[in-house]
């Protein structure tokens, strides 16, 4: 194994990751703002949590790994929703496809 992260610190490791911060709609005209807010992403108990929130509009987080290239990718992903949420869509399938294709 060349690189891994067990998210065992108190925060996202800034030497390994960076937050994309913008309200430009990402790669597909998304109606949300990407933030580095602790309300949208945090590390606790060995788990990285990413959460979209209604603000006016929506806010969420988008995180990129730094200087890691391509290779095997493994993740445990759990998509949760509350009773108030009508639907829940995860970007994980899109992300994993992008990693596998080298995009």
PyMOL commands that set and color helices and strands:
alter all, ss='L'
color gray80, all
select helices_A, chain A and resi 92-101
alter helices_A, ss='H'
color red, helices_A
select strands_A, chain A and resi 17-20+33-34+41-44+47-50+53-54+58-60+62-65
alter strands_A, ss='S'
color yellow, strands_A
deselect
rebuild
show_as cartoon
